[in-house]
Structures are given as C-alpha cells and as structure tokens.
Amino acid sequence: MRQLAVSSLLAAVSATLYGLTFPPTGWTALSWFAVVPLLVALRRGSLLQALFVSWLWCVVGACVAGDWF
C-alpha cells in the first residue's frame, strides 16, 4: 500500500510539472525532466499498479493543462 501511495505521488508531481510546460507558463524545457518521476513510478510495481499510475498521470495532467485547451 505504501508503494502505491509513493508511486501515485510521483505520478501526480510528474503530471503537474508536465502541465506547467503548456501556456501560459510555457516552461518548455521542463518537459524533458517532468516525465522522470513517472518513469520511476512505473518501474516500482506490477502491471495493474502501472495502469493505475498512468491513468492518474493522465487525469492530473489534463486538470493542470486543461485551461490551455
């Protein structure tokens, strides 16, 4: 359970950083480093956990970058 919580936190941080690369902030150089926490989170667990972490990343990323669209 602790591993899932840490992976979820890493995915949320990664998606937030990735969302900041879109306008109006436009920190495009950050996009190269924003996916690193996601990749670490994906390596930590099972396939089911990786699917959940990927889904969480998509939802948080869409919420952060959603106003850009």
C-alpha positions, 0 to 999 in steps of 0.5 A: 500500500505504501508503494502505491501511495509513493508511486501515485505521488510521483505520478501526480508531481510528474503530471503537474510539472508536465502541465506547467510546460503548456501556456501560459507558463510555457516552461518548455524545457521542463518537459524533458525532466517532468516525465522522470518521476513517472518513469520511476513510478512505473518501474516500482510495481506490477502491471495493474499498479502501472495502469493505475499510475498512468491513468492518474498521470493522465487525469492530473495532467489534463486538470493542470493543462486543461485551461490551455485547451 
